[in-house]
Amino acid sequence: MIRLATISLVALVSLSPPQNPADEVAALKREVAALKEQQARMQQDLQAIKSFLQAAMGGRQQGQPQPAQQGPELPGVVGSLVPTEGEPSMGSPTAKVTIMEVSDYHCPFCRRQTQQTFPLINDEFIKTGKARYLFVDYPIAQLHPQAARAHEAAACAGEQGKFWQMHASLFASAPAKDDAALTSQAQAAGANVATFKSCLSSGRHTAPVQASVSRMEQLGIGGTPMTLFGITPAPGQPMKIVTFVYGARPYADFKAAIESVLK
């Protein structure tokens, strides 16, 4: 690119009125230096985009499983303690392994993981009593400013015993933009509309959702989906994180992580 630009500049100079040769050379050098600087910035931008996509997609193609990620970008996660009390749960409370999915209802990668990967995990490990599954709120306001309201709506539906129905609805459709859309989804999930609207307007789940976000940030988690794995703790006790899978990875990665904890 620099060579072509230099040739173009030479051609333009040859068509211009006669100038001092030294001035022409100096001008060309300045232009080439500017082009080199621009190229360096472009390379930096491309590397940043590549790193972001690798984190979001798991740094690999589907069908190429590797061990659960414990990379240097999240060195403090493994071995940390994370609360489990009060999180929506699915599966046997006495299962050996606990799976904690840290997720955002407006995250497209979280939606893909819920629709494509979770059913496989559910069939092989949760339904069979080998693992217990917990869902952890982590709406990322910088990326999805309206997502926190969806998490509050799920908690309100949960007050009526309809959390998982609302959870499925939120991931099955395009992100809801307002309370009216969330109310419609809650009604379809089987929640009482008047009770749901009263809960949502009260704002009583706003602080708990934000507290969940703060806990995950303190662990050093900065993206979703993040799935944490550990031995199921005693009731009321935190879980010690044994391993994790970061991103919407192939099912084989989740299976490997769960089996490593089972062993």
N, C-alpha and C positions, 0 to 999 in steps of 0.2 A: 504493500500500500504506500509506504514511504517512497519507494523507487518511482512508482507511477506519479505520485504527487510532485516529486522533484522534476521529472521529465516535463510535466505540465507547466511547472513554474518556469523552467528553462525556455519552453516554447513561448510563453507569454512575454518573457523578458526579451526574446529575440524579435518580437513584434513591436516592442516599445521603442520610444525614441532613444538614441544613444545616451548611455550613462557612463559614469566612471566605473571601470571594471572592478575596482576594489569595492565600491559600493554595491555593485551587483552581487558579488560573491558574499559579502556580509549579509545582504538581504536574504539570499538563498539559504545561508547557514541558519539565520533566525527562523525562517519558515520550516526548515527541516527539523530544527530543535523543537519547535512548537508541535509539529506533527508527531514526533517521537513521544513527547509528553502526553499528547492526546491518546496515542496508542497505548501507553502504559496505564492511563486511567481506564480505558476501555477494558484492558485485560484484568484489572482489579475488579471492575464491576462484574465481568463475566465469571470470575472466580467466586465472588460473593453470591451470585445467583446460583452457581453450581453447588456451593456448600449448602445453601438454603434448600434446594431441591433434594439433595442427598439426605438431609435431616428429615424433610417432610415425607419422602418416599422410602426412607429406610436405607438409602444409599445402595440399592440393589434392584434388580428386576424381579417381578413375580416369578416364582418357581425356582429361585436360587436361595434356599434357606441357609442361614448361618446362625451361630450361637447368639443368645440374647446379648444385646448391646450393653456393655459396661465401660463405655468409652471415656476418655479423659475430659470430655466436655461436661460430664456430670459426675465428677469424682466423689461427691459426698452423698450420693443417693444410697448406694449399697451399704448396709449396716445401720442406716438411720431408722428411727422409730416413727411410725405414723399411726395416728389414732384411727380406730375402726368403729368405735361406738357411735350409733346414730346414723351411719351411712346406709342408704337403701341396699338391701342384700337379697341374694338369690342363691338357693342351694342349701345344703346341710350345714348347720353351724358347727358340726363336729368334723367336717371334712378336714383332711390333713393340710391342704394348701388353701391359702386365701389369695384371690386375684383382685386387685384394686385397679379399676380403670379410671384414670384421670382424664376427663373429657369435657368437650364444649359442644353444646347442641347446635351451634351454627358453624362448626368446623366440618368442611367437606370430607377430610380424611377420617374424622371420627365417624361420620355417617357411613362411609364405605366400610370401615372396620365393623361397625354394628351390623350392617346388612350382610356382609360377605363372610367375615371371619368369626364373629361371635356365635352364630348358629353352630359352627363346627366345634367350638370350645364347649358350648352348652351340651351338645349331644355326647361328646366323649368324656368330659370331665365333671361338669356341674350336675347333670341329670343322673350320673352314675355315682354321685356322692364322693368323688375324689377331690373336688374343689368347690370352694364357696366364692361367689362373685359379689363384689361391692362396686357401686358407682360413686365417683367422687366429682363434685362440681368444680370446674375450672374454666369458667367463661373468660376469654381473653378480651378485655374491653378495647385494647388498641386495635385489634383485628375485627372484632365483632361486637360493636357497642350495644347491640340490642339482645345479645345472647343471655345476659344475666337474668333478664325478665323471663326467658324460657325456663331457666333453672328454678326460678321462684314458682313458676306455674307448675312444674313437675312436683315440687314440694307440696303445693296446695292440693294437687290431685292426690298426692300421697296421704294427705290427712283423711281422705275418704277411701283409702285402700286401693287407689287407682294409679299408683305411681308407675308401675311397669307398663300399663296400658298407655298412659300419657307419654312415657319415655319412648315407647315404640312409635307413637304418632309423631313426636317431635323429630325423630330421625327419619321417618318415612316420607316426610313432605318438605317442601321448601321452607326455609326459616320464617317463622311468623314475625310480622313487622309491628304488631300492636296487640293490645289486650283483647280486642274483639276477635282477632284470629286465634289467640291462645284460648279464649273462652269457647270458641267453636270446636277446637280440638279437644278440649276437656270434656265437652258435652258428648262428642263422638266416642271418647274413651270411657264414658259411662258415669262421669262425675255429675253431681247435682250443680246446676248452673248458678243458682243464687248463692249457695255456700261457697262455690269456687270463686265467684266474683268478689264476695266479701273478703275472702282470704287474700286474694291478689291485691285488692285495693288497700288492705291493711298494711301491707309492706312488712309483715312480720318475718318473712323469709329473706329479706334483703340482707340483713346483717349476717345470718348464718352462711349464705352463699359467698359473701365477701370474705368471711372468716376462713372458709375452705380455700379460696383463692390465695389468701395470705399464707396459709399452712403450706401449700404447694410451692409457693414462691420461696419460702424459707428453706425448703428442701433443695432448691436450685433448679426446679422444673420450670422451663420456659416455653414449652410447646405441648400440643396435644395431637393425637392421643399418646398418653404415656401409661403403660400398664406395669404395675408393680406386683411382685410375687413374694410370698413369704409363708412360713409355717403359721397356721391358724393360732392366734394367741388365746389365752384364757379370756372368758367374758370380762369386758371392761378394760382389758389391757391393750396397749398398742402393738402393732405388728412390726417386727424387724424385717426390713427389706433384704431379701436374699439375692434377687436379680430383677431385671426389668427388660421390657421391650419398648423401645422408643419409635413411634411412628406406626403407620398402617402397614405392617409387615405381612409376609405370607403366613398362613396358618402353621406351617412347620416350625416357624420360630417360636410361636406361642406354645406349641406342643413341647418343644425341646425345653423351654423355660420351666413349664409345669413339671415335666418329668425329672428335671434336675433337682427341683425342690422335693418331689416325692421320694427321690433316692436319698 
